[in-house]
Amino acid sequence: MTEFTWQYHGTVPIKVRTFIMGYGISRTLLKKIKYHGGQILVNGEPSRVNRVLVSQDIVKVVLPPEPENDHLPASDLPIQIVFEDEHFLIVNKPAGVASVPAHNKANDSLVNRVKGYYERMGYANRKIHIATRLDKDTSGLVIFGKHHFAHSVLDKQLKDRQIQKTYLAIVAGTFSSAHFEIYLPIGRVPGSLVKRQVIWPGKMSVTEAWPVKRLVGHTLIRLRIHTGRTHQIRVHMSAIGHPLVGDWLYNPSDQSFPRQALHCAEVRFFNPFSGRYIDCHAPLPDDMKNYLARYER
């Protein structure tokens, strides 16, 4: 079972609940610990969460066992691991692979492949916690938590916009500026379950961009999203007249590339278990490199 131990060094009395929530234990996880076989101990003895701690008390949290996703088939296809420790797994997803199973392809998503990897490695906890997702035809870095607590930490960082994701995209046209920001609201297209558009009222969305390489009629651009809307980069770039090449949904007249030319190249987030930041990078995939070579000046 996965367990964590912390010592309280404060001088002001504090409740166990407040203390451990300060480390990222969520209310949902507290309920799971209480009702599904977990345990909270203070100085080696079982404790309630409303117990008041005094300086030098030692608190141990034992996570409940997690049932694996029985309905989820494991895939034997390999994954490209960029980072792994006992809490997090970061995988470089190839284009053409869905992040999660779909009704028409339930056996070969990235989640299926990660489950197969866990089985091959003989991990005790095989519950799959995917924290970030990419569209099927977007390549790049995807983050997994390896237990409920790690997933809870990632979920809070996502909500607080503390996970930094940087993308590379090939877009139509060229830019005169070296840096710009897009502030435009995004909402659903009426009648469509998938497509989004810039619309008032919509949820305000912020994208920051740096042109990296100017090509003949195209630009390789670096983008950072400060809000996490569906299709945010694709919608924003299309709205300013620079749609992604190969984007069947927002640039349907462009048949020059078999997918939207979008790659999640960097992720950065804080690992509270080690007290350090995790920085990961995934190089531009070959299909985008080859496309760039065709349009170099």
Summary of the structure (lengths in Angstrom):
residues: 297
radius of gyration: 22.1
end to end distance: 57.3
largest distance: 70.0
contacts: 916
relative contact order: 0.13
helix: 19%
strand: 33%
